[in-house]
């Protein structure tokens, strides 16, 4: 039975919410509009509901069909809740923000305030289209929201007129990413989605998901806006093309007076609706750059009133220019004479709160390692359950689900043969069994705790900052560099034993703790340290272990985002990652500060003193002299008049 057939019916109560209507159905979620009892306020309620392997009881509770489905359901719900914590960190005016999440009916739910307004689906109505200015005005906030969303590592996957809200205050908002978790570009779909706004990779198992998937959904929405009807479903189009029939998608026909912006959008919509993902634009940033929005408005004014207004404007013009000039001088002076750097000499880092790896980040890793003559290859232990004999080290980064027992056994054999392993493990809420964590704790004495580090010494409390480093080859040259770890978990490190050396590599400050109550956490929740439940700081973020007899080495860090964010080269994050791999691979002689990529520069910026001199002479003295002479002349003529 598919997910749509299992959706909650109107009037069903979920905690204090009453279901009003179903909005959208995704690959593993269903979205409802719900009303809160007592306040009468409307909310977006998103339910975790796989499209197979579960049934719903008459009381509304979800029940896995068998043991295998129960295990898959538990892992999926844990990922759903982990994604909720990351989705709650999104801040964009055109994206509905998650306010809380909770468990009920044997599954999990996300809650978002209902943006005041109406859905795009209601605006379009039956066979209605939007005019050119409305279509262009709708495009800009949606493109901006998707660009931000993709930049944070999320793919929406449920773009449709039902999930686009037209705000009463103007503009539009998206009702949040549909999958409820970060989706890596290149991830595969598990089951089909055949609605008119879903791309072909969503309609067949194994499809590769990425920004191009949302571009198809957005293109389908704009197609509906321009033509007044939804496009033919991608699955139907694909079947027709395979059968040798014409593509049933009807081309867009614009009126003769269409604006440049609407023509540009129509062209991009045609490209965005290409069946093959590779034929579509690969980022919405390309769209934003090409859509030229020029408001067209004409006003009829009285000529006499216009002449009086022009005369008044000319009278005040010198004063206005003087105010603007003084404001410009003040702004430039602030820019030149204020120090905007933080204590590390770099601007405050922005957190990338998702473990999704995009192609640019993977390429950054690869280039840094290949610069040291490493050969970097992908490895699937489910396909080949054995690590190659010539592998110096294996890296496991940002696993979104627990590794299989067979994979962990292959890694154990590899370590017993003197291999090197680097594990970058993000927090995973829930109680699903994690064979890798069990192996690391029992065999190596490194316990991946089920918590989330809160660091009040950081400007972003969920991004832990390294307060101290151990005296170890990995961190020896990082003592003067800052590193930070978005959405990280802490480690428990057992004392060193005979034959095995363990080191607490990276520690947070004392003003931090490990938050263990992850369920129900929301941006509005006041996070406080609970004595007896939470783990007080300092906390271990990274640790190493070495089996001296087997020459096996292990590095474990409770976060994977630190090596993927924008500060790979700016702070010590990239150095920490590459040094960890060097040490695990037994290449101690290669451990150093990672070489930064060369950048061509054609202009050497002058010193602050030279800039100040240029500013005083060129911007203040000479123009100011001419302005004073001009104002004096103007005032004299005005007085004579």
VODREN-333079 format. One record per residue (C-alpha): residue number from 1; x, y, z. Coordinates in nm, 3 decimals, decimal comma. Layout:
KELO  zalo        X        Y        Z
KELO   NUM        X        Y        Z
...
END
This chain:
KELO  zalo        X        Y        Z
KELO     1    0,000    0,000    0,000
KELO     2    0,141    0,339   -0,096
KELO     3    0,190    0,632    0,140
KELO     4   -0,101    0,835    0,002
KELO     5   -0,345    0,556    0,094
KELO     6   -0,212    0,558    0,451
KELO     7   -0,237    0,934    0,502
KELO     8   -0,435    1,066    0,796
KELO     9   -0,791    1,171    0,721
KELO    10   -0,927    1,520    0,797
KELO    11   -1,033    1,552    1,159
KELO    12   -0,769    1,309    1,292
KELO    13   -0,598    1,434    1,609
KELO    14   -0,218    1,415    1,645
KELO    15   -0,123    1,545    1,989
KELO    16   -0,287    1,890    2,000
KELO    17   -0,318    1,920    1,621
KELO    18   -0,624    1,840    1,410
KELO    19   -0,561    1,741    1,048
KELO    20   -0,736    1,975    0,802
KELO    21   -0,608    1,849    0,466
KELO    22   -0,323    1,665    0,298
KELO    23   -0,088    1,899    0,111
KELO    24    0,182    1,684   -0,048
KELO    25    0,312    1,327   -0,064
KELO    26    0,690    1,267   -0,081
KELO    27    0,911    0,960   -0,105
KELO    28    0,912    0,913    0,274
KELO    29    0,688    1,189    0,413
KELO    30    0,335    1,323    0,395
KELO    31    0,263    1,691    0,458
KELO    32   -0,064    1,815    0,611
KELO    33   -0,224    2,144    0,703
KELO    34   -0,327    2,114    1,066
KELO    35   -0,502    2,333    1,323
KELO    36   -0,386    2,364    1,682
KELO    37   -0,650    2,309    1,949
KELO    38   -0,696    2,602    2,185
KELO    39   -0,528    2,869    1,972
KELO    40   -0,692    2,786    1,640
KELO    41   -0,363    2,861    1,462
KELO    42   -0,271    2,672    1,147
KELO    43    0,052    2,474    1,113
KELO    44    0,232    2,261    0,858
KELO    45    0,259    1,906    0,995
KELO    46    0,498    1,666    0,820
KELO    47    0,478    1,295    0,903
KELO    48    0,752    1,036    0,848
KELO    49    0,578    0,768    0,641
KELO    50    0,770    0,530    0,410
KELO    51    0,581    0,430    0,098
KELO    52    0,615    0,059    0,172
KELO    53    0,666   -0,185    0,456
KELO    54    0,418   -0,027    0,702
KELO    55    0,048   -0,035    0,780
KELO    56   -0,170    0,200    0,985
KELO    57   -0,396    0,080    1,264
KELO    58   -0,748    0,205    1,317
KELO    59   -0,611    0,427    1,596
KELO    60   -0,373    0,593    1,347
KELO    61   -0,047    0,431    1,461
KELO    62    0,206    0,310    1,203
KELO    63    0,321   -0,052    1,233
KELO    64    0,605   -0,216    1,033
KELO    65    0,493   -0,527    0,847
KELO    66    0,785   -0,748    0,951
KELO    67    1,120   -0,747    1,132
KELO    68    1,317   -0,627    0,829
KELO    69    1,070   -0,344    0,773
KELO    70    1,089   -0,255    1,144
KELO    71    1,467   -0,219    1,126
KELO    72    1,449   -0,010    0,809
KELO    73    1,173    0,204    0,964
KELO    74    1,380    0,269    1,280
KELO    75    1,682    0,379    1,077
KELO    76    1,468    0,601    0,855
KELO    77    1,298    0,768    1,151
KELO    78    1,634    0,830    1,319
KELO    79    1,755    1,001    1,001
KELO    80    1,427    1,197    0,987
KELO    81    1,481    1,331    1,341
KELO    82    1,850    1,399    1,278
KELO    83    1,749    1,596    0,971
KELO    84    1,497    1,788    1,179
KELO    85    1,774    1,923    1,400
KELO    86    1,963    2,042    1,094
KELO    87    1,657    2,179    0,914
KELO    88    1,575    2,384    1,224
KELO    89    1,896    2,581    1,170
KELO    90    1,783    2,714    0,831
KELO    91    1,712    3,087    0,838
KELO    92    1,564    3,231    0,521
KELO    93    1,261    3,460    0,477
KELO    94    1,125    3,242    0,194
KELO    95    1,153    2,908    0,374
KELO    96    0,904    2,805    0,643
KELO    97    1,107    2,730    0,954
KELO    98    1,068    2,419    1,169
KELO    99    0,946    2,509    1,520
KELO   100    0,949    2,165    1,685
KELO   101    0,939    1,791    1,628
KELO   102    0,793    1,503    1,827
KELO   103    0,704    1,134    1,822
KELO   104    0,346    1,006    1,805
KELO   105    0,148    0,729    1,633
KELO   106    0,460    0,513    1,625
KELO   107    0,637    0,763    1,396
KELO   108    0,776    1,119    1,401
KELO   109    0,640    1,461    1,302
KELO   110    0,783    1,803    1,216
KELO   111    0,589    2,123    1,289
KELO   112    0,616    2,452    1,100
KELO   113    0,400    2,764    1,144
KELO   114    0,164    2,807    0,852
KELO   115    0,281    3,114    0,657
KELO   116   -0,008    3,363    0,632
KELO   117   -0,140    3,357    0,279
KELO   118   -0,265    3,100    0,031
KELO   119   -0,100    2,827   -0,170
KELO   120    0,005    2,872   -0,528
KELO   121   -0,229    2,585   -0,614
KELO   122   -0,527    2,784   -0,482
KELO   123   -0,414    3,093   -0,676
KELO   124   -0,382    2,904   -1,003
KELO   125   -0,726    2,750   -0,968
KELO   126   -0,875    2,555   -1,255
KELO   127   -0,694    2,640   -1,577
KELO   128   -0,584    2,986   -1,466
KELO   129   -0,239    3,132   -1,540
KELO   130   -0,042    3,414   -1,380
KELO   131    0,039    3,729   -1,573
KELO   132    0,401    3,818   -1,657
KELO   133    0,473    4,052   -1,360
KELO   134    0,324    3,802   -1,111
KELO   135    0,526    3,514   -1,256
KELO   136    0,852    3,710   -1,241
KELO   137    0,777    3,837   -0,889
KELO   138    0,713    3,477   -0,779
KELO   139    1,031    3,347   -0,940
KELO   140    1,281    3,564   -0,756
KELO   141    1,211    3,465   -0,391
KELO   142    1,178    3,097   -0,486
KELO   143    1,508    3,099   -0,675
KELO   144    1,675    3,274   -0,385
KELO   145    1,531    3,025   -0,133
KELO   146    1,639    2,722   -0,337
KELO   147    1,987    2,863   -0,390
KELO   148    2,020    2,903   -0,012
KELO   149    1,874    2,557    0,050
KELO   150    2,114    2,386   -0,191
KELO   151    2,405    2,583   -0,049
KELO   152    2,323    2,432    0,293
KELO   153    2,329    2,081    0,143
KELO   154    1,952    2,017    0,127
KELO   155    1,738    1,904   -0,165
KELO   156    1,367    1,993   -0,136
KELO   157    1,221    1,705   -0,346
KELO   158    0,855    1,810   -0,302
KELO   159    0,829    2,127   -0,510
KELO   160    0,472    2,171   -0,629
KELO   161    0,208    2,449   -0,622
KELO   162    0,078    2,292   -0,298
KELO   163    0,414    2,353   -0,122
KELO   164    0,457    2,711   -0,246
KELO   165    0,284    2,965   -0,022
KELO   166    0,193    3,311   -0,154
KELO   167    0,237    3,541    0,145
KELO   168   -0,016    3,809    0,239
KELO   169    0,278    4,045    0,293
KELO   170    0,403    3,984   -0,062
KELO   171    0,652    3,734   -0,199
KELO   172    0,643    3,358   -0,154
KELO   173    0,768    3,089    0,082
KELO   174    0,854    2,720    0,050
KELO   175    0,705    2,479    0,300
KELO   176    1,047    2,332    0,382
KELO   177    1,251    2,043    0,237
KELO   178    1,029    1,743    0,187
KELO   179    1,268    1,467    0,282
KELO   180    1,315    1,600    0,633
KELO   181    1,690    1,551    0,616
KELO   182    1,994    1,660    0,422
KELO   183    2,017    1,485    0,086
KELO   184    2,354    1,443   -0,079
KELO   185    2,386    1,535   -0,445
KELO   186    2,420    1,196   -0,608
KELO   187    2,202    1,008   -0,356
KELO   188    1,964    0,747   -0,495
KELO   189    1,587    0,731   -0,461
KELO   190    1,435    0,427   -0,296
KELO   191    1,095    0,434   -0,463
KELO   192    0,895    0,617   -0,724
KELO   193    0,708    0,948   -0,723
KELO   194    0,498    0,997   -1,032
KELO   195    0,321    1,332   -0,980
KELO   196    0,333    1,603   -1,247
KELO   197    0,604    1,801   -1,064
KELO   198    0,842    1,513   -0,987
KELO   199    1,151    1,454   -1,200
KELO   200    1,212    1,120   -1,372
KELO   201    1,482    1,030   -1,118
KELO   202    1,212    1,049   -0,848
KELO   203    0,975    0,828   -1,045
KELO   204    1,208    0,528   -1,065
KELO   205    1,417    0,347   -0,807
KELO   206    1,788    0,423   -0,818
KELO   207    1,748    0,772   -0,966
KELO   208    2,028    1,017   -0,881
KELO   209    1,900    1,308   -0,671
KELO   210    2,059    1,653   -0,676
KELO   211    1,988    2,025   -0,732
KELO   212    1,876    1,932   -1,084
KELO   213    1,584    1,744   -0,922
KELO   214    1,451    2,063   -0,761
KELO   215    1,515    2,251   -1,085
KELO   216    1,272    2,014   -1,258
KELO   217    1,011    2,067   -0,983
KELO   218    1,051    2,445   -0,995
KELO   219    1,032    2,440   -1,375
KELO   220    0,710    2,240   -1,356
KELO   221    0,562    2,499   -1,116
KELO   222    0,658    2,787   -1,347
KELO   223    0,520    2,593   -1,645
KELO   224    0,186    2,572   -1,462
KELO   225    0,202    2,945   -1,383
KELO   226    0,266    3,040   -1,746
KELO   227    0,034    2,794   -1,923
KELO   228   -0,242    2,749   -1,665
KELO   229   -0,205    2,369   -1,647
KELO   230    0,043    2,119   -1,505
KELO   231    0,300    1,955   -1,733
KELO   232    0,271    1,593   -1,836
KELO   233    0,422    1,367   -1,563
KELO   234    0,785    1,278   -1,627
KELO   235    0,703    0,905   -1,601
KELO   236    0,446    0,937   -1,884
KELO   237    0,686    1,143   -2,095
KELO   238    0,964    0,890   -2,043
KELO   239    0,737    0,598   -2,136
KELO   240    0,622    0,778   -2,453
KELO   241    0,978    0,854   -2,563
KELO   242    1,084    0,491   -2,501
KELO   243    0,790    0,376   -2,715
KELO   244    0,897    0,600   -3,003
KELO   245    0,607    0,842   -2,953
KELO   246    0,638    1,222   -2,935
KELO   247    0,704    1,378   -2,596
KELO   248    0,354    1,470   -2,460
KELO   249    0,487    1,789   -2,300
KELO   250    0,321    2,084   -2,475
KELO   251    0,568    2,363   -2,554
KELO   252    0,514    2,704   -2,394
KELO   253    0,364    2,968   -2,622
KELO   254    0,407    3,328   -2,506
KELO   255    0,193    3,627   -2,609
KELO   256    0,344    3,884   -2,842
KELO   257    0,390    4,141   -2,564
KELO   258    0,577    3,912   -2,322
KELO   259    0,850    4,085   -2,122
KELO   260    1,218    3,999   -2,143
KELO   261    1,204    3,846   -1,795
KELO   262    0,912    3,620   -1,888
KELO   263    1,085    3,511   -2,209
KELO   264    1,397    3,432   -2,007
KELO   265    1,200    3,228   -1,755
KELO   266    1,019    3,041   -2,033
KELO   267    1,350    2,947   -2,193
KELO   268    1,487    2,825   -1,862
KELO   269    1,167    2,633   -1,790
KELO   270    1,210    2,446   -2,117
KELO   271    1,564    2,348   -2,018
KELO   272    1,461    2,267   -1,663
KELO   273    1,194    2,022   -1,784
KELO   274    1,445    1,811   -1,976
KELO   275    1,394    1,444   -1,891
KELO   276    1,762    1,366   -1,851
KELO   277    1,912    1,533   -1,540
KELO   278    2,237    1,612   -1,724
KELO   279    2,045    1,821   -1,978
KELO   280    1,903    2,056   -1,713
KELO   281    2,075    2,351   -1,548
KELO   282    2,284    2,215   -1,262
KELO   283    2,225    2,503   -1,020
KELO   284    1,955    2,764   -0,957
KELO   285    2,228    3,025   -0,932
KELO   286    2,241    3,020   -1,312
KELO   287    1,871    3,103   -1,316
KELO   288    1,906    3,392   -1,074
KELO   289    2,179    3,543   -1,289
KELO   290    1,971    3,526   -1,606
KELO   291    1,629    3,636   -1,486
KELO   292    1,627    4,014   -1,534
KELO   293    1,349    4,162   -1,333
KELO   294    1,248    4,512   -1,447
KELO   295    0,917    4,633   -1,300
KELO   296    0,704    4,796   -1,564
KELO   297    0,466    5,060   -1,434
KELO   298    0,324    5,371   -1,589
KELO   299    0,175    5,659   -1,396
KELO   300   -0,025    5,960   -1,523
KELO   301    0,061    6,281   -1,341
KELO   302   -0,068    6,637   -1,367
KELO   303    0,187    6,855   -1,561
KELO   304    0,152    7,156   -1,327
KELO   305    0,200    6,939   -1,020
KELO   306    0,495    6,776   -1,188
KELO   307    0,660    7,112   -1,262
KELO   308    0,611    7,232   -0,903
KELO   309    0,752    6,903   -0,773
KELO   310    1,054    6,936   -1,004
KELO   311    1,120    7,291   -0,889
KELO   312    1,099    7,184   -0,526
KELO   313    1,333    6,896   -0,602
KELO   314    1,589    7,128   -0,757
KELO   315    1,573    7,351   -0,447
KELO   316    1,649    7,065   -0,213
KELO   317    1,890    6,885   -0,445
KELO   318    2,215    7,047   -0,314
KELO   319    2,121    6,967    0,045
KELO   320    2,036    6,608   -0,047
KELO   321    2,366    6,571   -0,230
KELO   322    2,551    6,714    0,070
KELO   323    2,384    6,464    0,306
KELO   324    2,464    6,173    0,073
KELO   325    2,823    6,292    0,039
KELO   326    2,870    6,313    0,416
KELO   327    2,708    5,971    0,461
KELO   328    2,943    5,825    0,199
KELO   329    3,245    5,978    0,374
KELO   330    3,131    5,833    0,708
KELO   331    3,082    5,488    0,554
KELO   332    3,420    5,483    0,386
KELO   333    3,589    5,608    0,702
KELO   334    3,429    5,327    0,900
KELO   335    3,541    5,077    0,639
KELO   336    3,901    5,199    0,643
KELO   337    3,953    5,263    1,011
KELO   338    3,767    4,978    1,182
KELO   339    3,904    4,627    1,235
KELO   340    3,638    4,375    1,134
KELO   341    3,835    4,058    1,195
KELO   342    3,791    3,831    1,493
KELO   343    4,060    3,699    1,721
KELO   344    4,188    3,450    1,465
KELO   345    4,235    3,716    1,197
KELO   346    3,951    3,570    0,987
KELO   347    3,586    3,663    0,959
KELO   348    3,349    3,469    1,181
KELO   349    3,292    3,131    1,019
KELO   350    2,951    3,035    0,891
KELO   351    2,823    2,696    0,990
KELO   352    2,738    2,434    0,731
KELO   353    2,501    2,228    0,936
KELO   354    2,467    1,925    0,717
KELO   355    2,675    1,622    0,644
KELO   356    2,584    1,615    0,275
KELO   357    2,884    1,607    0,046
KELO   358    2,855    1,795   -0,279
KELO   359    3,091    1,746   -0,568
KELO   360    3,292    2,060   -0,490
KELO   361    3,366    1,946   -0,134
KELO   362    3,468    1,597   -0,243
KELO   363    3,695    1,747   -0,509
KELO   364    3,854    1,972   -0,243
KELO   365    3,941    1,667   -0,034
KELO   366    4,070    1,481   -0,335
KELO   367    4,296    1,766   -0,447
KELO   368    4,443    1,810   -0,100
KELO   369    4,525    1,438   -0,075
KELO   370    4,648    1,397   -0,431
KELO   371    4,882    1,691   -0,370
KELO   372    5,059    1,452   -0,130
KELO   373    5,066    1,176   -0,396
KELO   374    4,778    0,975   -0,249
KELO   375    4,552    0,784   -0,487
KELO   376    4,191    0,841   -0,376
KELO   377    3,926    0,583   -0,469
KELO   378    3,566    0,511   -0,368
KELO   379    3,508    0,191   -0,171
KELO   380    3,183   -0,004   -0,120
KELO   381    3,226   -0,283    0,133
KELO   382    2,877   -0,413    0,056
KELO   383    2,982   -0,487   -0,302
KELO   384    3,341   -0,590   -0,225
KELO   385    3,350   -0,703    0,141
KELO   386    3,726   -0,663    0,170
KELO   387    3,955   -0,361    0,192
KELO   388    4,224   -0,369   -0,081
KELO   389    4,560   -0,488    0,050
KELO   390    4,742   -0,178   -0,077
KELO   391    4,505    0,067    0,098
KELO   392    4,696    0,291    0,338
KELO   393    4,379    0,420    0,507
KELO   394    4,000    0,403    0,486
KELO   395    3,783    0,712    0,549
KELO   396    3,419    0,685    0,664
KELO   397    3,264    1,032    0,652
KELO   398    2,912    1,139    0,744
KELO   399    2,732    0,804    0,727
KELO   400    2,357    0,879    0,740
KELO   401    2,271    0,524    0,850
KELO   402    2,452    0,262    1,060
KELO   403    2,702    0,044    0,871
KELO   404    2,608   -0,318    0,813
KELO   405    2,770   -0,588    1,025
KELO   406    2,952   -0,725    0,721
KELO   407    3,110   -0,385    0,653
KELO   408    3,226   -0,352    1,014
KELO   409    3,376   -0,703    1,004
KELO   410    3,572   -0,610    0,690
KELO   411    3,706   -0,299    0,864
KELO   412    3,800   -0,503    1,173
KELO   413    3,997   -0,748    0,958
KELO   414    4,169   -0,459    0,783
KELO   415    4,272   -0,303    1,116
KELO   416    4,395   -0,637    1,248
KELO   417    4,625   -0,650    0,945
KELO   418    4,779   -0,313    1,037
KELO   419    4,547   -0,077    0,845
KELO   420    4,446    0,282    0,920
KELO   421    4,089    0,404    0,969
KELO   422    3,943    0,758    0,994
KELO   423    3,581    0,779    1,116
KELO   424    3,392    1,110    1,094
KELO   425    3,058    1,035    1,265
KELO   426    2,773    1,286    1,298
KELO   427    2,515    1,269    1,581
KELO   428    2,248    1,006    1,517
KELO   429    1,941    1,037    1,744
KELO   430    1,732    0,733    1,828
KELO   431    1,819    0,390    1,959
KELO   432    1,892    0,199    1,637
KELO   433    2,181   -0,045    1,673
KELO   434    2,511    0,086    1,534
KELO   435    2,757   -0,201    1,470
KELO   436    3,045    0,040    1,398
KELO   437    2,997    0,229    1,727
KELO   438    2,979   -0,101    1,915
KELO   439    3,303   -0,220    1,752
KELO   440    3,487    0,106    1,825
KELO   441    3,382    0,097    2,191
KELO   442    3,447   -0,273    2,260
KELO   443    3,766   -0,322    2,059
KELO   444    3,928    0,024    2,064
KELO   445    3,784    0,190    2,374
KELO   446    3,638    0,486    2,180
KELO   447    3,269    0,538    2,261
KELO   448    3,060    0,743    2,014
KELO   449    2,806    0,894    2,253
KELO   450    2,448    0,960    2,148
KELO   451    2,447    1,330    2,228
KELO   452    2,481    1,673    2,068
KELO   453    2,753    1,911    2,186
KELO   454    2,630    2,253    2,298
KELO   455    2,914    2,505    2,331
KELO   456    2,818    2,840    2,485
KELO   457    3,163    2,981    2,414
KELO   458    3,079    2,968    2,043
KELO   459    2,875    3,233    1,862
KELO   460    2,679    2,937    1,724
KELO   461    2,615    2,710    2,029
KELO   462    2,567    2,401    1,812
KELO   463    2,909    2,455    1,648
KELO   464    3,165    2,339    1,904
KELO   465    3,502    2,514    1,913
KELO   466    3,827    2,334    1,991
KELO   467    3,957    2,481    2,319
KELO   468    4,270    2,265    2,343
KELO   469    4,467    2,007    2,146
KELO   470    4,670    1,711    2,269
KELO   471    5,045    1,684    2,218
KELO   472    5,011    1,446    1,924
KELO   473    5,151    1,434    1,567
KELO   474    4,804    1,509    1,424
KELO   475    4,763    1,834    1,620
KELO   476    5,124    1,931    1,684
KELO   477    5,115    2,207    1,421
KELO   478    4,755    2,314    1,491
KELO   479    4,814    2,470    1,833
KELO   480    4,777    2,825    1,700
KELO   481    4,488    2,749    1,461
KELO   482    4,116    2,747    1,533
KELO   483    3,888    2,456    1,437
KELO   484    3,514    2,424    1,483
KELO   485    3,270    2,135    1,452
KELO   486    2,905    2,200    1,349
KELO   487    2,647    1,963    1,505
KELO   488    2,901    1,731    1,666
KELO   489    2,885    1,447    1,918
KELO   490    3,123    1,374    2,203
KELO   491    3,345    1,070    2,255
KELO   492    3,422    0,860    2,558
KELO   493    3,788    0,755    2,566
KELO   494    3,903    0,464    2,781
KELO   495    4,249    0,484    2,945
KELO   496    4,540    0,347    2,746
KELO   497    4,603   -0,023    2,802
KELO   498    4,894   -0,255    2,736
KELO   499    4,963   -0,258    2,365
KELO   500    4,701    0,010    2,283
KELO   501    4,758    0,384    2,316
KELO   502    4,457    0,618    2,323
KELO   503    4,471    0,998    2,305
KELO   504    4,203    1,261    2,368
KELO   505    4,297    1,462    2,061
KELO   506    4,057    1,762    2,070
KELO   507    3,863    1,902    2,366
KELO   508    3,596    2,170    2,397
KELO   509    3,594    2,425    2,679
KELO   510    3,435    2,386    3,019
KELO   511    3,138    2,599    2,907
KELO   512    2,998    2,311    2,700
KELO   513    2,801    1,994    2,753
KELO   514    2,663    1,693    2,567
KELO   515    2,285    1,733    2,527
KELO   516    2,131    1,384    2,548
KELO   517    1,762    1,479    2,511
KELO   518    1,741    1,527    2,134
KELO   519    1,374    1,436    2,085
KELO   520    1,149    1,741    2,095
KELO   521    1,436    1,990    2,064
KELO   522    1,340    2,299    1,862
KELO   523    1,482    2,648    1,790
KELO   524    1,240    2,795    2,047
KELO   525    1,340    2,547    2,317
KELO   526    1,561    2,684    2,593
KELO   527    1,853    2,441    2,598
KELO   528    1,987    2,398    2,950
KELO   529    2,236    2,167    3,114
KELO   530    2,060    1,889    3,306
KELO   531    2,280    1,753    3,581
KELO   532    2,275    1,374    3,581
KELO   533    2,144    1,347    3,223
KELO   534    2,381    1,561    3,016
KELO   535    2,759    1,519    3,002
KELO   536    2,947    1,825    3,137
KELO   537    3,244    1,973    2,949
KELO   538    3,521    1,974    2,861
KELO   539    3,419    1,715    2,601
KELO   540    3,631    1,509    2,364
KELO   541    3,544    1,582    1,999
KELO   542    3,825    1,379    1,843
KELO   543    4,044    1,092    1,963
KELO   544    4,306    0,850    1,832
KELO   545    4,396    0,491    1,916
KELO   546    4,699    0,289    1,810
KELO   547    4,765   -0,084    1,837
KELO   548    5,143   -0,094    1,861
KELO   549    5,172   -0,469    1,798
KELO   550    4,963   -0,467    1,481
KELO   551    5,070   -0,115    1,371
KELO   552    4,701   -0,030    1,333
KELO   553    4,587    0,329    1,374
KELO   554    4,243    0,480    1,426
KELO   555    4,116    0,842    1,429
KELO   556    3,755    0,915    1,534
KELO   557    3,592    1,262    1,519
KELO   558    3,233    1,321    1,629
KELO   559    3,152    1,535    1,325
KELO   560    3,197    1,518    0,949
KELO   561    3,101    1,876    0,855
KELO   562    3,428    2,023    0,985
KELO   563    3,614    1,892    0,682
KELO   564    3,347    1,996    0,431
KELO   565    3,265    2,353    0,522
KELO   566    3,391    2,671    0,361
KELO   567    3,675    2,705    0,612
KELO   568    3,864    2,401    0,487
KELO   569    4,153    2,631    0,396
KELO   570    4,066    2,940    0,601
KELO   571    4,089    2,782    0,948
KELO   572    4,254    2,466    1,077
KELO   573    3,969    2,234    0,972
KELO   574    4,135    2,116    0,651
KELO   575    4,471    2,069    0,824
KELO   576    4,309    1,858    1,094
KELO   577    4,139    1,633    0,839
KELO   578    4,445    1,581    0,618
KELO   579    4,679    1,536    0,918
KELO   580    4,443    1,271    1,057
KELO   581    4,456    1,081    0,728
KELO   582    4,837    1,113    0,711
KELO   583    4,874    0,972    1,063
KELO   584    4,622    0,691    1,013
KELO   585    4,801    0,595    0,689
KELO   586    5,132    0,576    0,875
KELO   587    5,275    0,864    0,673
KELO   588    5,400    1,069    0,970
KELO   589    5,664    1,242    0,757
KELO   590    5,386    1,399    0,546
KELO   591    5,206    1,560    0,841
KELO   592    5,221    1,937    0,798
KELO   593    4,998    2,234    0,740
KELO   594    4,807    2,162    0,420
KELO   595    4,928    2,361    0,121
KELO   596    4,671    2,617    0,020
KELO   597    4,569    2,639   -0,347
KELO   598    4,757    2,907   -0,538
KELO   599    4,561    3,212   -0,643
KELO   600    4,662    3,450   -0,919
KELO   601    4,672    3,807   -0,799
KELO   602    4,724    4,104   -1,022
KELO   603    4,694    4,389   -0,770
KELO   604    4,880    4,427   -0,442
KELO   605    4,645    4,604   -0,199
KELO   606    4,802    4,918   -0,048
KELO   607    4,852    4,945    0,324
KELO   608    4,590    5,100    0,551
KELO   609    4,803    5,413    0,588
KELO   610    4,822    5,464    0,212
KELO   611    4,448    5,408    0,180
KELO   612    4,385    5,661    0,454
KELO   613    4,603    5,919    0,277
KELO   614    4,426    5,859   -0,056
KELO   615    4,093    5,885    0,121
KELO   616    4,173    6,216    0,293
KELO   617    4,321    6,384   -0,014
KELO   618    4,112    6,237   -0,294
KELO   619    3,775    6,190   -0,126
KELO   620    3,761    6,458    0,143
KELO   621    3,994    6,750    0,066
KELO   622    3,962    6,811   -0,310
KELO   623    3,592    6,721   -0,357
KELO   624    3,507    6,899   -0,033
KELO   625    3,674    7,217   -0,155
KELO   626    3,475    7,216   -0,478
KELO   627    3,154    7,139   -0,290
KELO   628    3,205    7,430   -0,052
KELO   629    3,267    7,667   -0,347
KELO   630    2,960    7,534   -0,527
KELO   631    2,732    7,565   -0,225
KELO   632    2,861    7,917   -0,158
KELO   633    2,785    8,022   -0,516
KELO   634    2,442    7,860   -0,506
KELO   635    2,349    8,024   -0,176
KELO   636    2,460    8,364   -0,300
KELO   637    2,247    8,339   -0,615
KELO   638    1,950    8,210   -0,416
KELO   639    1,977    8,504   -0,174
KELO   640    1,981    8,756   -0,462
KELO   641    1,675    8,598   -0,610
END
